[in-house]
Amino acid sequence: MTDVWSQRADAFRDSPTHREGPDLDLLVEWCDPGHDVKVLDVATGGGHVARRLREEGCTVVTVDPAPGMAPDVVSRAEELPFEDGSFDVVTCRIAAHHFEDIRRAIAELARVPRPVSRSSSSNTSSGSRSSLIGSRASTRRRRTPLASARCSSTTSRTVS
């Protein structure tokens, strides 16, 4: 392994910040996990989101640009190698600050879930936890596939 992130893979797997936390619990809850849910975990890092969602019965495909993170697919978030609408849920936790082109990555995160699906992303920066999550489409009205939310360890609120 020559890339810096692959060399740090064990640190990500062992890190309490990455392994647990209220933001991880909330992200899992937002995914509405179950046996019929297919999830793409982008920039999986230590694989903690994937682990938790698999424990809830989800089928999870992991993606990371660092081979040492042992993802199912090695790819950057800006160039996801999946067809449009391939997943029920797309997650990305504590990673967006690593993306070279955040707009392109967000476009990819919005492209790969089914239109009636949801995308979840959380990024920790300067002690705050920012999240991006979409909601299921209502049969009565069409919702935007992505909506923003900000949460902290004690509260959460939706921001439109």
C-alpha contacts under 8 A as a table, 3 or more apart, distances in Angstrom:
res1	aa1	res2	aa2	distance
1	M	6	S	6.17
1	M	7	Q	6.52
1	M	67	P	7.77
1	M	68	G	6.75
2	T	6	S	7.17
2	T	7	Q	7.07
3	D	6	S	5.54
3	D	7	Q	6.51
3	D	66	A	7.02
4	V	7	Q	5.15
4	V	8	R	6.46
5	W	8	R	5.03
5	W	9	A	6.27
5	W	66	A	5.86
5	W	68	G	7.24
5	W	69	M	7.72
6	S	9	A	5.13
6	S	66	A	5.24
6	S	67	P	6.09
6	S	68	G	3.89
6	S	69	M	5.88
7	Q	10	D	7.74
7	Q	68	G	6.80
8	R	11	A	5.35
8	R	12	F	6.56
9	A	12	F	5.22
9	A	13	R	6.32
9	A	45	G	7.08
9	A	46	G	6.54
9	A	68	G	5.91
9	A	69	M	5.28
10	D	13	R	4.98
10	D	14	D	6.10
10	D	46	G	7.49
11	A	14	D	5.18
11	A	15	S	5.80
12	F	15	S	5.22
12	F	18	H	6.51
12	F	19	R	7.96
12	F	45	G	6.39
12	F	46	G	4.98
13	R	18	H	7.30
13	R	19	R	6.77
13	R	45	G	7.50
13	R	46	G	4.18
13	R	47	G	7.22
13	R	48	H	7.61
14	D	18	H	7.79
14	D	19	R	6.82
14	D	46	G	7.83
15	S	18	H	5.34
15	S	19	R	5.88
16	P	19	R	4.85
16	P	20	E	5.79
16	P	21	G	7.87
17	T	20	E	5.99
17	T	21	G	6.64
18	H	21	G	7.63
18	H	46	G	7.36
18	H	48	H	6.90
18	H	94	I	7.70
19	R	46	G	7.67
19	R	48	H	5.57
20	E	24	L	6.12
20	E	25	D	7.73
20	E	48	H	7.73
21	G	24	L	5.34
21	G	25	D	6.49
21	G	153	S	7.95
22	P	25	D	4.96
22	P	26	L	6.06
22	P	153	S	5.60
23	D	26	L	5.03
23	D	27	L	6.02
23	D	122	S	7.62
23	D	129	R	7.29
23	D	151	C	7.56
23	D	152	S	7.46
23	D	153	S	6.80
24	L	27	L	5.08
24	L	28	V	6.20
24	L	49	V	6.91
24	L	93	R	7.83
25	D	28	V	5.26
25	D	29	E	6.23
26	L	29	E	4.97
26	L	30	W	6.09
27	L	30	W	5.10
27	L	31	C	6.40
27	L	120	S	6.77
27	L	121	S	7.72
27	L	122	S	7.63
28	V	31	C	5.23
28	V	32	D	7.02
28	V	33	P	7.03
28	V	49	V	7.28
28	V	52	R	7.14
28	V	53	L	6.50
29	E	32	D	5.52
29	E	33	P	7.19
30	W	120	S	7.43
30	W	133	I	7.76
31	C	89	V	6.56
31	C	118	R	7.33
31	C	119	S	7.99
31	C	120	S	7.22
33	P	37	V	6.19
33	P	53	L	6.49
33	P	56	E	5.94
33	P	57	G	6.94
33	P	58	C	6.03
34	G	37	V	5.49
34	G	56	E	5.89
34	G	57	G	5.10
34	G	58	C	5.34
35	H	56	E	7.48
35	H	57	G	4.57
35	H	58	C	5.07
35	H	59	T	7.20
36	D	57	G	7.95
36	D	58	C	6.70
36	D	59	T	7.78
37	V	57	G	7.93
37	V	58	C	5.16
37	V	59	T	6.33
37	V	88	D	5.94
37	V	89	V	7.33
38	K	58	C	5.97
38	K	59	T	4.85
38	K	60	V	5.96
38	K	61	V	7.95
38	K	87	F	5.40
38	K	88	D	5.23
38	K	89	V	6.44
39	V	58	C	6.82
39	V	59	T	6.08
39	V	60	V	4.66
39	V	61	V	6.24
39	V	87	F	5.72
39	V	88	D	5.95
39	V	89	V	4.70
39	V	90	V	5.64
39	V	91	T	7.33
40	L	60	V	5.80
40	L	61	V	4.94
40	L	62	T	5.92
40	L	63	V	7.37
40	L	87	F	6.45
40	L	89	V	6.32
40	L	90	V	4.69
40	L	91	T	6.19
41	D	44	T	5.60
41	D	49	V	7.14
41	D	50	A	6.35
41	D	60	V	6.91
41	D	61	V	6.21
41	D	62	T	4.80
41	D	63	V	6.11
41	D	90	V	5.89
41	D	91	T	4.73
41	D	92	C	5.85
42	V	62	T	6.20
42	V	63	V	4.88
42	V	64	D	6.25
42	V	77	A	6.37
42	V	90	V	7.14
42	V	91	T	5.96
42	V	92	C	5.01
43	A	62	T	7.56
43	A	63	V	5.58
43	A	64	D	4.32
43	A	65	P	7.02
43	A	76	R	7.63
43	A	77	A	6.86
43	A	92	C	6.20
43	A	93	R	7.64
43	A	95	A	6.21
44	T	47	G	4.93
44	T	48	H	7.41
44	T	49	V	7.24
44	T	50	A	7.28
44	T	62	T	5.86
44	T	63	V	5.90
44	T	64	D	5.64
44	T	69	M	7.52
44	T	71	P	6.97
44	T	92	C	7.07
44	T	93	R	7.65
45	G	48	H	7.77
45	G	64	D	6.63
45	G	69	M	5.54
46	G	69	M	6.17
47	G	50	A	5.24
47	G	51	R	6.06
47	G	62	T	7.59
47	G	69	M	7.77
47	G	71	P	7.96
48	H	51	R	5.02
48	H	52	R	6.22
49	V	52	R	5.26
49	V	53	L	6.15
49	V	91	T	7.87
49	V	93	R	7.49
50	A	53	L	5.18
50	A	54	R	5.99
50	A	60	V	6.09
50	A	61	V	7.79
50	A	62	T	6.99
51	R	54	R	5.18
51	R	55	E	6.20
52	R	55	E	5.06
52	R	56	E	6.53
53	L	56	E	5.00
53	L	57	G	6.54
53	L	58	C	5.50
53	L	59	T	7.86
53	L	60	V	7.26
54	R	57	G	4.96
54	R	58	C	4.86
54	R	59	T	6.31
54	R	60	V	6.56
55	E	58	C	7.38
61	V	71	P	7.98
61	V	72	D	6.11
61	V	73	V	7.67
62	T	71	P	5.07
62	T	72	D	5.09
62	T	73	V	6.30
63	V	71	P	5.19
63	V	72	D	6.05
63	V	73	V	4.85
63	V	74	V	5.70
63	V	75	S	6.03
63	V	76	R	7.70
63	V	77	A	7.92
64	D	67	P	7.12
64	D	69	M	6.92
64	D	70	A	7.97
64	D	71	P	5.70
64	D	73	V	6.76
64	D	74	V	5.23
64	D	75	S	5.51
64	D	76	R	6.31
64	D	77	A	7.60
65	P	74	V	5.02
65	P	75	S	4.58
65	P	76	R	4.90
65	P	77	A	7.83
66	A	69	M	5.69
66	A	70	A	7.69
66	A	71	P	7.94
66	A	74	V	6.64
66	A	75	S	7.96
67	P	70	A	5.49
67	P	71	P	6.68
67	P	74	V	6.10
68	G	71	P	7.96
71	P	74	V	6.19
75	S	79	E	6.72
75	S	80	L	6.34
75	S	81	P	7.41
76	R	79	E	5.52
76	R	80	L	6.55
77	A	80	L	5.72
77	A	99	F	7.10
77	A	105	A	5.12
77	A	108	E	6.94
77	A	109	L	7.64
78	E	99	F	7.59
78	E	101	D	6.82
78	E	102	I	7.74
78	E	104	R	5.30
78	E	105	A	4.15
78	E	106	I	7.80
78	E	107	A	7.98
78	E	108	E	6.20
79	E	105	A	7.48
79	E	108	E	7.02
80	L	108	E	6.50
82	F	86	S	6.63
82	F	112	V	6.69
83	E	86	S	5.66
83	E	112	V	6.43
84	D	111	R	5.48
84	D	112	V	4.58
84	D	113	P	6.87
84	D	114	R	7.33
85	G	88	D	7.74
85	G	111	R	6.61
85	G	112	V	4.63
85	G	113	P	4.44
85	G	114	R	3.80
85	G	115	P	6.62
86	S	112	V	5.51
86	S	113	P	5.75
86	S	114	R	6.25
87	F	90	V	6.81
87	F	112	V	6.20
87	F	113	P	4.55
87	F	114	R	5.86
87	F	117	S	7.74
88	D	113	P	5.41
88	D	114	R	5.71
88	D	116	V	7.86
88	D	117	S	5.02
88	D	118	R	6.68
89	V	113	P	5.87
89	V	114	R	7.97
89	V	117	S	6.00
89	V	118	R	5.19
89	V	119	S	5.34
89	V	120	S	7.26
90	V	109	L	6.46
90	V	112	V	7.47
90	V	113	P	6.26
90	V	118	R	6.85
90	V	119	S	4.55
90	V	120	S	5.87
90	V	121	S	7.85
91	T	119	S	5.91
91	T	120	S	4.49
91	T	121	S	5.24
92	C	95	A	6.49
92	C	96	A	7.29
92	C	120	S	6.27
92	C	121	S	4.27
92	C	122	S	6.09
92	C	123	N	7.84
93	R	96	A	7.45
93	R	120	S	7.98
93	R	121	S	5.31
93	R	122	S	4.38
93	R	123	N	5.57
94	I	97	H	7.55
94	I	121	S	7.90
94	I	122	S	5.57
94	I	123	N	3.91
94	I	124	T	5.21
95	A	98	H	5.60
95	A	99	F	7.37
95	A	122	S	7.57
95	A	123	N	5.78
95	A	124	T	7.87
96	A	99	F	5.40
96	A	102	I	6.96
96	A	121	S	7.95
96	A	122	S	7.65
96	A	123	N	5.82
97	H	102	I	7.93
97	H	123	N	6.94
97	H	125	S	7.82
99	F	102	I	5.56
99	F	105	A	7.05
101	D	104	R	5.47
101	D	105	A	6.26
102	I	105	A	5.00
102	I	106	I	6.07
103	R	106	I	5.21
103	R	107	A	6.17
104	R	107	A	5.02
104	R	108	E	6.28
105	A	108	E	5.04
105	A	109	L	6.18
106	I	109	L	4.89
106	I	110	A	6.15
107	A	110	A	5.10
107	A	111	R	6.08
108	E	111	R	4.91
108	E	112	V	6.39
109	L	112	V	6.03
109	L	113	P	7.36
109	L	119	S	6.80
110	A	113	P	6.39
110	A	119	S	6.82
110	A	145	P	7.06
110	A	146	L	7.08
113	P	116	V	7.97
113	P	117	S	5.79
113	P	118	R	6.76
113	P	119	S	6.94
114	R	117	S	5.05
114	R	118	R	7.88
115	P	137	A	7.43
115	P	145	P	6.69
116	V	135	S	7.73
116	V	136	R	5.06
116	V	137	A	4.70
116	V	138	S	7.97
116	V	145	P	7.43
117	S	134	G	7.29
117	S	135	S	6.57
117	S	136	R	5.13
117	S	137	A	7.05
117	S	145	P	7.21
118	R	133	I	6.36
118	R	134	G	4.27
118	R	135	S	4.89
118	R	136	R	5.86
118	R	145	P	6.47
118	R	146	L	7.09
119	S	132	L	7.14
119	S	133	I	4.97
119	S	134	G	4.98
119	S	135	S	7.61
119	S	145	P	7.60
119	S	146	L	6.65
120	S	131	S	6.93
120	S	132	L	5.40
120	S	133	I	4.19
120	S	134	G	6.64
121	S	130	S	7.97
121	S	131	S	5.12
121	S	132	L	4.80
121	S	133	I	6.26
122	S	129	R	6.47
122	S	130	S	5.33
122	S	131	S	4.00
122	S	132	L	6.31
123	N	129	R	5.75
123	N	130	S	5.32
123	N	131	S	6.36
124	T	127	G	6.42
124	T	128	S	5.69
124	T	129	R	4.60
124	T	130	S	6.41
125	S	128	S	5.56
125	S	129	R	6.64
125	S	130	S	7.93
128	S	151	C	7.72
128	S	152	S	6.47
129	R	150	R	6.49
129	R	151	C	5.75
129	R	152	S	5.84
130	S	149	A	6.78
130	S	150	R	4.78
130	S	151	C	6.30
131	S	148	S	6.32
131	S	149	A	5.24
131	S	150	R	5.49
131	S	151	C	7.12
132	L	146	L	6.93
132	L	147	A	6.16
132	L	148	S	4.55
132	L	149	A	5.75
132	L	150	R	7.91
133	I	146	L	5.61
133	I	147	A	5.39
133	I	148	S	5.85
133	I	149	A	6.82
134	G	144	T	7.24
134	G	145	P	5.01
134	G	146	L	3.81
134	G	147	A	5.01
134	G	148	S	7.60
135	S	143	R	7.39
135	S	144	T	7.70
135	S	145	P	6.33
135	S	146	L	6.85
135	S	147	A	7.35
136	R	143	R	7.56
136	R	145	P	7.60
137	A	141	R	7.28
137	A	142	R	5.70
137	A	143	R	5.35
137	A	144	T	7.81
137	A	145	P	7.57
138	S	141	R	5.27
138	S	142	R	5.95
138	S	143	R	6.82
139	T	142	R	7.19
144	T	147	A	6.85
147	A	159	V	7.46
147	A	160	S	6.16
148	S	158	T	6.52
148	S	159	V	5.43
148	S	160	S	5.96
149	A	156	S	7.53
149	A	157	R	6.11
149	A	158	T	4.42
149	A	159	V	5.04
149	A	160	S	7.58
150	R	156	S	6.21
150	R	157	R	6.02
150	R	158	T	6.51
150	R	159	V	6.93
151	C	154	T	7.79
151	C	155	T	5.86
151	C	156	S	4.14
151	C	157	R	6.28
152	S	155	T	5.38
152	S	156	S	6.20
